Amino acid sequence: MYNVRYKSHHDASRSLKSKYAASVTGEAYLPNVLAGPALSRRVIYIHVPFCNKVCSFCPFHRPDMLDRRTYHNVLIREIRKLRGFPYMQAPIDAVNFGGGTPTSLSPAQVSAVLSALHETFAIAPDAEISVETSATELTDEMLDALISGGVNRLSVGIQTFDDGARKRLGRRGSGAMAASRVAAAMERGITNTSVDLIYHYPGQTDEQLQNDLYTLRSLDVAGLSFYSLMLHEKTPLYRRLSDAEKQALLDIRREKELFVRILDTLGESGYRMLELTKLVKDGRDNYNYMEIRHSGGSCIAIGHGAGGNIENYFYHNSAGEPDISERIPVSSRGRVFAPAYREIDALVYTMQKGSVDLKRWSKRLGIDLATLFSDAISRLGADGYVTICGDILLLTQAGVFFGNNIISELIDRILAESQDAVFH
């Protein structure tokens, strides 16, 4: 058993960037890329770094240098400065508004940004256009703006429907209100509405979790992203907790007990695993944005705090960082990576789904993964974390719980074996 559980997919790929950084600069790499056709499928990520209410457990920084009232103009300028490049003419297969809380902007601001997107880019007719939101911002007026702008997927940050827990976590409004806004969105036609749920928060009881799961089943949401609470220092929640409460959050057995209850309870209602921390039902939510982005695609990043990649140039936007140049209006805060980086990132994402075809990926990477992983697979199998079915390595339910740990271990073996073997 692992002594510490990795809770995020970022933990499973923490070593990659240092291994695959290339010597070429973005200034040298990007001109030819932007002047030609797109070489991969593309998505857009738009970041809104504001919230109307900061949750007590949230560590993320909100920028003081930006004015929320005019932030839509910042986004529109960034959208339009890209439109002259041939690279930008290819279809966009998914758009994701993240944050922060994108719907902390007004409906009029959201409508303006959506209009600029449709005017500037060739959004594919079947593109997934997704917006992260809290329940309180999901007013009828906001729904009008989203639907008019082509939004067809929502991710609603519920965290819990329990009123007492919502107050402790810094969520606004009651659980009944939150459930009613999810229902309203689905009734208006956004049937691909998923929610975020936090479990293993301080003092959570079995009854509280069961009530949350009952509400989710009653709403018949398209999907669920569920996360064990990550406690960060310098947050209000951390400061308020006693040492005993903090220690209780380190109880992996209790965390696993709640995790299994989520899988089993929702599994009985037809929910299946899409990723380690995501369940979906009836094929309504394929999360195409993540699928494309982490399967060799490119992500055009727009807005302060947005990260993305234009082919092999990976970058992060910041209001305090200049563009590479006037000729190349892309953030200078970035690096070019060898093509192998995207290959390994795609493998990590495949593993996040709970299974991997070792023969197929061995051929793709030029490494005999079955041999490389053999001793690890034997040990993980003996511990009850993985099984082998032909060439397919499968995570068991216990393996899914420790999935990010397992992926990190296996990826580290690839990195240690040979960096050069993946270059083709």
C-alpha beads as a LAMMPS data file, in Angstrom:
LAMMPS data file: protein, C-alpha beads

424 atoms
423 bonds

1 atom types
1 bond types

-500.0 500.0 xlo xhi
-500.0 500.0 ylo yhi
-500.0 500.0 zlo zhi

Masses

1 110.0

Atoms # bond

1 1 1 0.000 0.000 0.000
2 1 1 1.221 3.501 -0.784
3 1 1 1.759 5.696 2.271
4 1 1 0.713 8.852 0.429
5 1 1 -1.953 9.042 -2.243
6 1 1 -1.418 11.282 -5.265
7 1 1 -4.760 13.013 -5.758
8 1 1 -4.152 14.906 -8.996
9 1 1 -3.245 13.949 -12.561
10 1 1 -0.478 16.553 -12.311
11 1 1 1.242 14.310 -9.765
12 1 1 1.379 11.527 -12.346
13 1 1 3.453 13.508 -14.851
14 1 1 5.528 15.821 -12.696
15 1 1 8.883 14.718 -14.181
16 1 1 8.094 15.112 -17.870
17 1 1 8.878 18.728 -18.589
18 1 1 12.403 18.634 -17.231
19 1 1 13.181 15.619 -19.429
20 1 1 11.915 16.838 -22.783
21 1 1 12.749 20.549 -22.970
22 1 1 14.257 21.364 -26.384
23 1 1 17.028 23.849 -27.082
24 1 1 15.091 25.790 -29.752
25 1 1 13.307 28.970 -28.638
26 1 1 9.673 29.843 -29.190
27 1 1 10.773 32.796 -31.307
28 1 1 12.583 30.435 -33.656
29 1 1 9.990 27.646 -33.597
30 1 1 6.646 29.444 -33.939
31 1 1 6.914 31.494 -37.201
32 1 1 6.880 28.433 -39.456
33 1 1 4.163 26.775 -37.379
34 1 1 1.862 29.800 -37.444
35 1 1 2.445 30.282 -41.172
36 1 1 1.314 26.761 -42.020
37 1 1 -1.717 24.540 -41.484
38 1 1 -2.479 23.008 -38.115
39 1 1 -0.700 19.685 -37.650
40 1 1 -3.013 18.392 -34.932
41 1 1 -6.577 18.711 -33.700
42 1 1 -7.124 21.894 -31.746
43 1 1 -9.025 23.152 -28.746
44 1 1 -9.296 26.556 -27.073
45 1 1 -8.955 27.230 -23.374
46 1 1 -10.244 30.542 -21.997
47 1 1 -9.331 31.435 -18.428
48 1 1 -11.355 33.756 -16.210
49 1 1 -9.357 34.385 -12.996
50 1 1 -12.224 35.746 -10.893
51 1 1 -14.768 34.374 -8.432
52 1 1 -17.668 36.071 -6.711
53 1 1 -16.821 34.075 -3.591
54 1 1 -13.513 32.385 -2.848
55 1 1 -13.976 28.936 -1.315
56 1 1 -12.356 28.423 2.067
57 1 1 -10.167 25.597 0.700
58 1 1 -9.034 27.347 -2.501
59 1 1 -5.333 28.341 -2.838
60 1 1 -5.487 29.999 -6.244
61 1 1 -4.351 33.569 -6.772
62 1 1 -6.718 36.202 -8.121
63 1 1 -4.951 39.011 -10.018
64 1 1 -5.159 42.518 -8.630
65 1 1 -3.949 44.113 -11.871
66 1 1 -7.069 43.167 -13.868
67 1 1 -10.522 44.745 -13.773
68 1 1 -13.300 42.186 -13.969
69 1 1 -15.692 44.747 -15.467
70 1 1 -13.518 45.084 -18.576
71 1 1 -11.929 41.634 -18.625
72 1 1 -14.086 40.513 -21.546
73 1 1 -12.299 43.141 -23.654
74 1 1 -8.953 41.582 -22.682
75 1 1 -10.203 38.190 -23.875
76 1 1 -11.616 39.584 -27.110
77 1 1 -8.332 41.363 -27.921
78 1 1 -6.415 38.124 -27.356
79 1 1 -8.852 36.221 -29.557
80 1 1 -8.635 38.708 -32.397
81 1 1 -4.863 39.130 -32.386
82 1 1 -4.524 35.510 -33.501
83 1 1 -6.916 35.482 -36.424
84 1 1 -4.527 36.468 -39.208
85 1 1 -2.362 33.358 -39.039
86 1 1 -2.978 30.414 -41.411
87 1 1 -2.507 28.056 -38.466
88 1 1 -5.604 29.511 -36.817
89 1 1 -7.920 28.737 -39.735
90 1 1 -8.376 25.022 -39.026
91 1 1 -11.524 23.888 -37.192
92 1 1 -11.740 24.122 -33.417
93 1 1 -13.118 20.886 -31.975
94 1 1 -13.659 21.969 -28.374
95 1 1 -13.710 25.133 -26.277
96 1 1 -13.403 25.187 -22.498
97 1 1 -13.990 28.186 -20.237
98 1 1 -12.237 27.616 -16.919
99 1 1 -11.127 29.585 -13.948
100 1 1 -11.762 30.868 -11.366
101 1 1 -15.408 31.015 -12.242
102 1 1 -16.095 32.055 -15.850
103 1 1 -19.697 32.942 -14.990
104 1 1 -18.459 35.504 -12.477
105 1 1 -18.481 37.697 -15.592
106 1 1 -21.871 39.160 -16.475
107 1 1 -24.123 37.480 -19.056
108 1 1 -23.409 40.372 -21.437
109 1 1 -19.643 39.869 -21.072
110 1 1 -19.943 36.130 -21.626
111 1 1 -22.079 36.725 -24.728
112 1 1 -19.501 39.154 -26.125
113 1 1 -16.656 36.652 -25.700
114 1 1 -18.670 33.816 -27.251
115 1 1 -19.561 36.035 -30.211
116 1 1 -15.896 36.944 -30.744
117 1 1 -14.973 33.259 -30.695
118 1 1 -17.506 32.356 -33.366
119 1 1 -16.517 35.362 -35.497
120 1 1 -12.774 34.652 -35.304
121 1 1 -12.395 30.872 -35.337
122 1 1 -13.945 28.095 -37.397
123 1 1 -15.767 26.391 -34.541
124 1 1 -16.703 22.911 -35.751
125 1 1 -20.488 22.304 -35.966
126 1 1 -20.250 19.472 -33.442
127 1 1 -17.683 21.176 -31.196
128 1 1 -17.972 20.752 -27.454
129 1 1 -18.293 24.231 -25.931
130 1 1 -17.957 23.885 -22.179
131 1 1 -18.210 26.363 -19.307
132 1 1 -17.285 25.874 -15.677
133 1 1 -19.719 27.588 -13.320
134 1 1 -20.974 27.680 -9.786
135 1 1 -24.665 27.092 -9.134
136 1 1 -25.301 30.611 -7.863
137 1 1 -24.076 32.246 -11.092
138 1 1 -26.197 29.908 -13.223
139 1 1 -29.161 32.291 -13.377
140 1 1 -31.824 32.177 -16.080
141 1 1 -30.184 35.209 -17.702
142 1 1 -26.795 33.467 -17.706
143 1 1 -28.343 30.325 -19.184
144 1 1 -29.846 32.466 -21.961
145 1 1 -26.396 33.873 -22.770
146 1 1 -24.702 30.476 -22.694
147 1 1 -27.278 28.719 -24.842
148 1 1 -27.385 31.576 -27.366
149 1 1 -23.596 31.349 -27.635
150 1 1 -23.653 27.638 -28.424
151 1 1 -22.590 26.285 -25.041
152 1 1 -23.525 22.606 -24.871
153 1 1 -21.629 21.396 -21.798
154 1 1 -21.528 22.652 -18.226
155 1 1 -19.325 21.717 -15.295
156 1 1 -21.011 22.946 -12.121
157 1 1 -18.866 23.294 -9.014
158 1 1 -21.270 21.921 -6.431
159 1 1 -18.718 20.271 -4.074
160 1 1 -21.571 19.159 -1.781
161 1 1 -25.310 19.646 -1.403
162 1 1 -25.094 19.530 2.395
163 1 1 -25.894 22.982 3.799
164 1 1 -23.565 22.760 6.786
165 1 1 -20.657 21.486 4.715
166 1 1 -21.304 24.089 2.028
167 1 1 -20.985 26.820 4.626
168 1 1 -17.758 25.354 5.966
169 1 1 -16.269 25.039 2.473
170 1 1 -17.264 28.604 1.601
171 1 1 -19.947 27.730 -0.947
172 1 1 -22.784 30.186 -1.485
173 1 1 -26.449 29.238 -1.300
174 1 1 -28.201 26.118 -0.098
175 1 1 -27.885 22.624 -1.439
176 1 1 -31.497 22.743 -2.613
177 1 1 -30.757 25.902 -4.600
178 1 1 -27.674 24.294 -6.153
179 1 1 -29.656 21.230 -7.192
180 1 1 -32.400 23.394 -8.687
181 1 1 -29.930 25.274 -10.910
182 1 1 -28.425 22.023 -12.213
183 1 1 -31.938 20.806 -12.991
184 1 1 -32.762 24.106 -14.708
185 1 1 -29.735 23.846 -16.998
186 1 1 -30.659 20.318 -18.016
187 1 1 -34.289 21.244 -18.559
188 1 1 -33.137 24.071 -20.843
189 1 1 -31.378 21.524 -23.051
190 1 1 -27.820 21.340 -21.722
191 1 1 -28.150 17.652 -20.947
192 1 1 -24.358 17.328 -20.881
193 1 1 -24.165 18.888 -17.427
194 1 1 -21.638 17.473 -14.991
195 1 1 -20.874 18.434 -11.416
196 1 1 -17.836 18.540 -9.146
197 1 1 -18.053 16.742 -5.810
198 1 1 -15.579 16.931 -2.930
199 1 1 -15.339 14.054 -0.482
200 1 1 -13.256 13.374 2.628
201 1 1 -13.703 16.938 3.826
202 1 1 -13.405 17.692 7.568
203 1 1 -16.080 15.932 9.560
204 1 1 -17.855 14.349 6.596
205 1 1 -20.236 11.575 7.638
206 1 1 -21.409 8.546 5.701
207 1 1 -24.902 10.030 5.693
208 1 1 -23.717 13.289 4.133
209 1 1 -22.011 11.413 1.304
210 1 1 -25.021 9.168 0.741
211 1 1 -27.313 12.187 0.539
212 1 1 -25.007 13.839 -2.011
213 1 1 -24.992 10.686 -4.135
214 1 1 -28.771 10.362 -3.865
215 1 1 -29.177 13.930 -5.128
216 1 1 -26.815 13.313 -8.034
217 1 1 -28.724 10.197 -9.067
218 1 1 -32.025 12.048 -8.794
219 1 1 -30.734 14.841 -11.028
220 1 1 -29.395 12.268 -13.506
221 1 1 -26.328 14.395 -14.255
222 1 1 -24.229 13.445 -17.274
223 1 1 -21.084 13.070 -15.245
224 1 1 -19.299 13.597 -11.971
225 1 1 -15.770 14.747 -11.193
226 1 1 -15.010 13.721 -7.627
227 1 1 -12.009 14.825 -5.622
228 1 1 -10.725 14.087 -2.174
229 1 1 -10.181 17.423 -0.463
230 1 1 -6.647 18.745 -0.920
231 1 1 -5.807 20.864 2.103
232 1 1 -3.521 23.791 1.319
233 1 1 -1.735 26.016 3.788
234 1 1 -2.529 29.726 3.694
235 1 1 -6.209 29.026 3.072
236 1 1 -8.991 29.988 5.502
237 1 1 -10.011 26.352 5.952
238 1 1 -6.480 25.302 6.922
239 1 1 -6.268 28.063 9.519
240 1 1 -9.624 27.110 11.029
241 1 1 -8.958 23.396 11.443
242 1 1 -7.602 21.894 14.636
243 1 1 -4.534 19.665 14.533
244 1 1 -6.796 16.661 15.116
245 1 1 -8.990 17.597 12.141
246 1 1 -5.940 18.030 9.919
247 1 1 -4.614 14.667 11.034
248 1 1 -7.945 13.005 10.237
249 1 1 -7.640 14.151 6.620
250 1 1 -4.478 12.028 6.323
251 1 1 -6.446 8.830 7.008
252 1 1 -6.072 6.985 3.695
253 1 1 -8.316 4.123 4.826
254 1 1 -11.209 6.498 5.467
255 1 1 -10.524 8.261 2.192
256 1 1 -10.609 4.954 0.332
257 1 1 -13.811 3.905 2.104
258 1 1 -15.580 7.018 0.813
259 1 1 -14.054 6.574 -2.654
260 1 1 -15.346 3.006 -2.926
261 1 1 -18.789 4.084 -1.767
262 1 1 -18.942 6.652 -4.567
263 1 1 -17.932 4.107 -7.209
264 1 1 -20.271 1.402 -5.945
265 1 1 -23.307 3.604 -5.348
266 1 1 -23.142 5.443 -8.647
267 1 1 -22.097 2.297 -10.493
268 1 1 -25.452 0.809 -9.541
269 1 1 -27.084 3.727 -11.388
270 1 1 -25.139 3.220 -14.622
271 1 1 -22.172 5.532 -14.085
272 1 1 -18.853 4.264 -15.425
273 1 1 -15.292 5.508 -15.093
274 1 1 -14.054 7.863 -17.819
275 1 1 -10.957 8.951 -15.909
276 1 1 -9.574 8.180 -12.455
277 1 1 -11.650 10.938 -10.876
278 1 1 -14.496 11.167 -13.378
279 1 1 -17.643 9.088 -13.829
280 1 1 -20.077 9.449 -16.745
281 1 1 -23.456 8.044 -17.722
282 1 1 -25.107 7.173 -21.043
283 1 1 -22.208 8.542 -23.116
284 1 1 -23.439 12.122 -22.689
285 1 1 -20.082 13.448 -21.486
286 1 1 -16.973 12.421 -23.412
287 1 1 -14.998 15.468 -22.200
288 1 1 -13.635 16.041 -25.691
289 1 1 -11.592 19.032 -24.571
290 1 1 -9.372 16.879 -22.373
291 1 1 -9.390 13.973 -24.822
292 1 1 -8.097 16.119 -27.683
293 1 1 -5.709 18.198 -25.611
294 1 1 -3.992 15.175 -24.094
295 1 1 -4.022 12.930 -27.147
296 1 1 -1.520 14.895 -29.201
297 1 1 -3.704 17.946 -29.825
298 1 1 -2.963 21.639 -29.515
299 1 1 -4.601 24.102 -27.133
300 1 1 -4.869 27.812 -27.909
301 1 1 -4.685 29.596 -24.542
302 1 1 -6.591 32.833 -24.037
303 1 1 -6.707 34.993 -20.928
304 1 1 -4.589 35.679 -17.862
305 1 1 -3.557 32.384 -16.272
306 1 1 -4.422 30.244 -19.304
307 1 1 -2.001 27.522 -20.310
308 1 1 -1.820 25.729 -23.630
309 1 1 0.335 24.640 -26.515
310 1 1 0.731 25.489 -30.174
311 1 1 2.052 22.161 -31.381
312 1 1 5.315 21.704 -29.428
313 1 1 5.436 25.213 -27.905
314 1 1 3.876 25.062 -24.427
315 1 1 3.095 28.390 -22.838
316 1 1 1.326 30.150 -19.990
317 1 1 -0.339 33.537 -20.330
318 1 1 0.190 36.236 -17.730
319 1 1 -0.813 39.872 -17.752
320 1 1 2.694 40.647 -16.498
321 1 1 4.527 38.783 -19.266
322 1 1 5.022 40.200 -22.779
323 1 1 4.361 38.388 -26.041
324 1 1 7.342 36.891 -27.840
325 1 1 7.256 39.807 -30.282
326 1 1 4.848 41.968 -32.216
327 1 1 5.221 39.504 -35.090
328 1 1 4.530 36.522 -32.820
329 1 1 1.666 37.528 -30.458
330 1 1 2.011 34.502 -28.183
331 1 1 3.148 34.609 -24.557
332 1 1 6.915 34.578 -24.092
333 1 1 6.414 32.529 -20.944
334 1 1 6.837 29.171 -22.616
335 1 1 9.168 26.458 -23.844
336 1 1 9.489 24.191 -26.845
337 1 1 9.459 20.499 -26.010
338 1 1 10.636 17.553 -28.039
339 1 1 7.807 15.628 -29.769
340 1 1 8.327 12.846 -27.238
341 1 1 6.766 15.013 -24.555
342 1 1 3.352 14.930 -26.214
343 1 1 3.654 11.195 -26.800
344 1 1 4.289 10.505 -23.127
345 1 1 1.561 12.963 -22.116
346 1 1 -0.847 10.996 -24.308
347 1 1 0.225 7.778 -22.615
348 1 1 -0.379 9.334 -19.194
349 1 1 -3.886 10.353 -20.278
350 1 1 -4.574 6.861 -21.625
351 1 1 -3.521 5.398 -18.280
352 1 1 -5.842 7.855 -16.547
353 1 1 -8.707 5.935 -18.154
354 1 1 -7.775 2.826 -16.223
355 1 1 -6.251 0.598 -18.895
356 1 1 -3.462 0.612 -21.452
357 1 1 -2.589 -1.618 -24.399
358 1 1 1.086 -2.348 -23.704
359 1 1 1.757 -3.833 -27.151
360 1 1 0.281 -0.858 -28.998
361 1 1 2.130 1.687 -26.881
362 1 1 5.381 -0.265 -27.046
363 1 1 5.262 0.023 -30.828
364 1 1 4.339 3.700 -30.644
365 1 1 7.144 4.600 -28.229
366 1 1 9.822 2.184 -29.374
367 1 1 10.118 0.644 -25.914
368 1 1 9.145 -2.856 -24.762
369 1 1 6.800 -1.760 -21.983
370 1 1 5.852 -5.280 -20.909
371 1 1 9.508 -6.011 -20.156
372 1 1 10.207 -2.588 -18.677
373 1 1 7.189 -2.806 -16.363
374 1 1 7.419 -6.542 -15.607
375 1 1 8.639 -6.392 -12.010
376 1 1 6.344 -3.472 -11.198
377 1 1 3.368 -5.303 -12.715
378 1 1 4.167 -8.405 -10.659
379 1 1 4.298 -6.416 -7.441
380 1 1 1.238 -4.303 -8.254
381 1 1 -0.639 -7.445 -9.225
382 1 1 0.260 -9.140 -5.962
383 1 1 -0.988 -6.065 -4.108
384 1 1 -4.287 -6.258 -5.983
385 1 1 -3.833 -3.018 -7.936
386 1 1 -3.544 -4.303 -11.526
387 1 1 -4.444 -7.273 -13.682
388 1 1 -3.237 -8.328 -17.137
389 1 1 -5.638 -9.419 -19.872
390 1 1 -3.598 -10.316 -22.942
391 1 1 -1.681 -7.152 -23.792
392 1 1 -3.973 -4.932 -21.717
393 1 1 -2.878 -3.653 -18.314
394 1 1 -5.980 -2.934 -16.216
395 1 1 -6.341 -1.070 -12.935
396 1 1 -8.519 -2.769 -10.347
397 1 1 -10.795 -0.658 -8.145
398 1 1 -7.991 -0.481 -5.578
399 1 1 -5.631 0.441 -8.417
400 1 1 -7.895 3.247 -9.543
401 1 1 -7.754 4.701 -6.028
402 1 1 -3.953 4.800 -6.242
403 1 1 -3.996 5.374 -10.007
404 1 1 -1.900 8.534 -10.059
405 1 1 0.749 6.859 -7.877
406 1 1 0.881 3.866 -10.222
407 1 1 1.036 6.009 -13.358
408 1 1 3.802 8.144 -11.854
409 1 1 5.829 5.047 -11.011
410 1 1 5.474 3.535 -14.492
411 1 1 6.184 6.799 -16.310
412 1 1 9.307 7.326 -14.199
413 1 1 10.529 3.942 -15.425
414 1 1 10.140 5.088 -19.040
415 1 1 11.995 8.310 -18.321
416 1 1 14.810 6.457 -16.621
417 1 1 15.087 3.897 -19.434
418 1 1 15.754 6.228 -22.310
419 1 1 14.753 9.671 -23.386
420 1 1 15.938 9.126 -26.933
421 1 1 13.901 5.968 -27.536
422 1 1 10.701 7.966 -27.812
423 1 1 11.851 10.274 -30.608
424 1 1 9.929 9.168 -33.675

Bonds

1 1 1 2
2 1 2 3
3 1 3 4
4 1 4 5
5 1 5 6
6 1 6 7
7 1 7 8
8 1 8 9
9 1 9 10
10 1 10 11
11 1 11 12
12 1 12 13
13 1 13 14
14 1 14 15
15 1 15 16
16 1 16 17
17 1 17 18
18 1 18 19
19 1 19 20
20 1 20 21
21 1 21 22
22 1 22 23
23 1 23 24
24 1 24 25
25 1 25 26
26 1 26 27
27 1 27 28
28 1 28 29
29 1 29 30
30 1 30 31
31 1 31 32
32 1 32 33
33 1 33 34
34 1 34 35
35 1 35 36
36 1 36 37
37 1 37 38
38 1 38 39
39 1 39 40
40 1 40 41
41 1 41 42
42 1 42 43
43 1 43 44
44 1 44 45
45 1 45 46
46 1 46 47
47 1 47 48
48 1 48 49
49 1 49 50
50 1 50 51
51 1 51 52
52 1 52 53
53 1 53 54
54 1 54 55
55 1 55 56
56 1 56 57
57 1 57 58
58 1 58 59
59 1 59 60
60 1 60 61
61 1 61 62
62 1 62 63
63 1 63 64
64 1 64 65
65 1 65 66
66 1 66 67
67 1 67 68
68 1 68 69
69 1 69 70
70 1 70 71
71 1 71 72
72 1 72 73
73 1 73 74
74 1 74 75
75 1 75 76
76 1 76 77
77 1 77 78
78 1 78 79
79 1 79 80
80 1 80 81
81 1 81 82
82 1 82 83
83 1 83 84
84 1 84 85
85 1 85 86
86 1 86 87
87 1 87 88
88 1 88 89
89 1 89 90
90 1 90 91
91 1 91 92
92 1 92 93
93 1 93 94
94 1 94 95
95 1 95 96
96 1 96 97
97 1 97 98
98 1 98 99
99 1 99 100
100 1 100 101
101 1 101 102
102 1 102 103
103 1 103 104
104 1 104 105
105 1 105 106
106 1 106 107
107 1 107 108
108 1 108 109
109 1 109 110
110 1 110 111
111 1 111 112
112 1 112 113
113 1 113 114
114 1 114 115
115 1 115 116
116 1 116 117
117 1 117 118
118 1 118 119
119 1 119 120
120 1 120 121
121 1 121 122
122 1 122 123
123 1 123 124
124 1 124 125
125 1 125 126
126 1 126 127
127 1 127 128
128 1 128 129
129 1 129 130
130 1 130 131
131 1 131 132
132 1 132 133
133 1 133 134
134 1 134 135
135 1 135 136
136 1 136 137
137 1 137 138
138 1 138 139
139 1 139 140
140 1 140 141
141 1 141 142
142 1 142 143
143 1 143 144
144 1 144 145
145 1 145 146
146 1 146 147
147 1 147 148
148 1 148 149
149 1 149 150
150 1 150 151
151 1 151 152
152 1 152 153
153 1 153 154
154 1 154 155
155 1 155 156
156 1 156 157
157 1 157 158
158 1 158 159
159 1 159 160
160 1 160 161
161 1 161 162
162 1 162 163
163 1 163 164
164 1 164 165
165 1 165 166
166 1 166 167
167 1 167 168
168 1 168 169
169 1 169 170
170 1 170 171
171 1 171 172
172 1 172 173
173 1 173 174
174 1 174 175
175 1 175 176
176 1 176 177
177 1 177 178
178 1 178 179
179 1 179 180
180 1 180 181
181 1 181 182
182 1 182 183
183 1 183 184
184 1 184 185
185 1 185 186
186 1 186 187
187 1 187 188
188 1 188 189
189 1 189 190
190 1 190 191
191 1 191 192
192 1 192 193
193 1 193 194
194 1 194 195
195 1 195 196
196 1 196 197
197 1 197 198
198 1 198 199
199 1 199 200
200 1 200 201
201 1 201 202
202 1 202 203
203 1 203 204
204 1 204 205
205 1 205 206
206 1 206 207
207 1 207 208
208 1 208 209
209 1 209 210
210 1 210 211
211 1 211 212
212 1 212 213
213 1 213 214
214 1 214 215
215 1 215 216
216 1 216 217
217 1 217 218
218 1 218 219
219 1 219 220
220 1 220 221
221 1 221 222
222 1 222 223
223 1 223 224
224 1 224 225
225 1 225 226
226 1 226 227
227 1 227 228
228 1 228 229
229 1 229 230
230 1 230 231
231 1 231 232
232 1 232 233
233 1 233 234
234 1 234 235
235 1 235 236
236 1 236 237
237 1 237 238
238 1 238 239
239 1 239 240
240 1 240 241
241 1 241 242
242 1 242 243
243 1 243 244
244 1 244 245
245 1 245 246
246 1 246 247
247 1 247 248
248 1 248 249
249 1 249 250
250 1 250 251
251 1 251 252
252 1 252 253
253 1 253 254
254 1 254 255
255 1 255 256
256 1 256 257
257 1 257 258
258 1 258 259
259 1 259 260
260 1 260 261
261 1 261 262
262 1 262 263
263 1 263 264
264 1 264 265
265 1 265 266
266 1 266 267
267 1 267 268
268 1 268 269
269 1 269 270
270 1 270 271
271 1 271 272
272 1 272 273
273 1 273 274
274 1 274 275
275 1 275 276
276 1 276 277
277 1 277 278
278 1 278 279
279 1 279 280
280 1 280 281
281 1 281 282
282 1 282 283
283 1 283 284
284 1 284 285
285 1 285 286
286 1 286 287
287 1 287 288
288 1 288 289
289 1 289 290
290 1 290 291
291 1 291 292
292 1 292 293
293 1 293 294
294 1 294 295
295 1 295 296
296 1 296 297
297 1 297 298
298 1 298 299
299 1 299 300
300 1 300 301
301 1 301 302
302 1 302 303
303 1 303 304
304 1 304 305
305 1 305 306
306 1 306 307
307 1 307 308
308 1 308 309
309 1 309 310
310 1 310 311
311 1 311 312
312 1 312 313
313 1 313 314
314 1 314 315
315 1 315 316
316 1 316 317
317 1 317 318
318 1 318 319
319 1 319 320
320 1 320 321
321 1 321 322
322 1 322 323
323 1 323 324
324 1 324 325
325 1 325 326
326 1 326 327
327 1 327 328
328 1 328 329
329 1 329 330
330 1 330 331
331 1 331 332
332 1 332 333
333 1 333 334
334 1 334 335
335 1 335 336
336 1 336 337
337 1 337 338
338 1 338 339
339 1 339 340
340 1 340 341
341 1 341 342
342 1 342 343
343 1 343 344
344 1 344 345
345 1 345 346
346 1 346 347
347 1 347 348
348 1 348 349
349 1 349 350
350 1 350 351
351 1 351 352
352 1 352 353
353 1 353 354
354 1 354 355
355 1 355 356
356 1 356 357
357 1 357 358
358 1 358 359
359 1 359 360
360 1 360 361
361 1 361 362
362 1 362 363
363 1 363 364
364 1 364 365
365 1 365 366
366 1 366 367
367 1 367 368
368 1 368 369
369 1 369 370
370 1 370 371
371 1 371 372
372 1 372 373
373 1 373 374
374 1 374 375
375 1 375 376
376 1 376 377
377 1 377 378
378 1 378 379
379 1 379 380
380 1 380 381
381 1 381 382
382 1 382 383
383 1 383 384
384 1 384 385
385 1 385 386
386 1 386 387
387 1 387 388
388 1 388 389
389 1 389 390
390 1 390 391
391 1 391 392
392 1 392 393
393 1 393 394
394 1 394 395
395 1 395 396
396 1 396 397
397 1 397 398
398 1 398 399
399 1 399 400
400 1 400 401
401 1 401 402
402 1 402 403
403 1 403 404
404 1 404 405
405 1 405 406
406 1 406 407
407 1 407 408
408 1 408 409
409 1 409 410
410 1 410 411
411 1 411 412
412 1 412 413
413 1 413 414
414 1 414 415
415 1 415 416
416 1 416 417
417 1 417 418
418 1 418 419
419 1 419 420
420 1 420 421
421 1 421 422
422 1 422 423
423 1 423 424
